[in-house]
Amino acid sequence: MKVLILSSYEDPHAHAVIHALRSQNVSVELLDLSEYPTKLALTMAFENGSRRLVLSRFGGGKLDLETITAVWWRRPQPFRLPDNTKDPVHRRFATSEAGTAFSGLYRAMDVLWVNDPIRDEAAHHKPWQLDLAQKIGFAIPETLMTSDPEEALDFWRRNDGNVIYKQFRALPDAWRETRRMREQELAFADNIRITPVIFQRFVDAVADLRVTVIGDQIYTAAADPRGGEYPVDFRFNMNLKWQPHQLPSKVEEQLHKLMHRLGLEYGAIDLRLTPEGQYVFLEINPAGQFLWIELETGQRISEALATHLASAKRPVSV
């Protein structure tokens, strides 16, 4: 039994799960794919009715991928080509070939994926998340995704200006918090002709909830945003107090259905609890953070994730 974690070497979540795995006497390897191809070589051989799947480190050391039983697709880093490969055509070709080769490798590996790379990528798409959540029966915020300024302004007026806006996907070098769309910002609407923006009616809440789902297990934490520094986005409410929270069984059933439809083993889900007692689905992050919840609530999420990886159960089928 051996677990492989794909992330950066500095990722604290990876190290927390590594510690939990080792405490369970499970062998684990952390791999930073930005070391390919300058420090790593990939070999896939199919000969005489058998195969070899190997990553070799220049200077010595090999990882036999046939020994891997589970992979945590945490936050795999992009390949980093040598600096002396300067021609744009050559760089595109090398990146494309490497990406295609590794994608084929992932499909060939007979392991438990947490999460399967293809399903993980698909699950990041917010339009699909909201569509599935709505079909499953979740309440969702009134939402408009558009690159039409007139549509955006009409949505703002129809919702009495009680609107937030956010990006489809955060990037390391282009990350923005969720913001209120105020009257003095309406002029910015014309800028969305360049690229679509997500607009949603702001959901009043007595609690923000972060739900971490690992296989069949659900860990829920709640915090009251009303006295926070930034009630629109809990990531900026540094003074919030998070506590364990018990979801109604119906909501937990809906979450399991959502995970099944998305084909995920792990997901970090954001909900809001309204003053009327309604749980509103906001979004799911297939690689969302959990350490701050674990530290504040005592919920043993790292240990649960390690146990799930060590179990190497067959992946969910969709």
Secondary structure, 3 states (H helix, E strand, C coil): CEEEEECCCCCHHHHHHHHHHHHCCCEEEEECHHHCECCEEEEEEEECCEEEEEEEECCCCEEEHHHCCEEECCCCCCCECCCCCCCHHHHHHHHHHHHHHHHHHHHHCCCEEECCHHHHHHHCCHHHHHHHHHHHCCECCCEEEECCHHHHHHHHHHCCCCEEEECCCCECCECCCCEECCHHHHHHHHHHHCCCEEEEECCCCCEEEEEEEECCEEEEEEECHHHCCCCCCHHHCCCCCCEECCCCHHHHHHHHHHHHHHCCCEEEEEEEECCCCCEEEEEEECCCCCHHHHHHHCCCHHHHHHHHHHHCCCCCCC
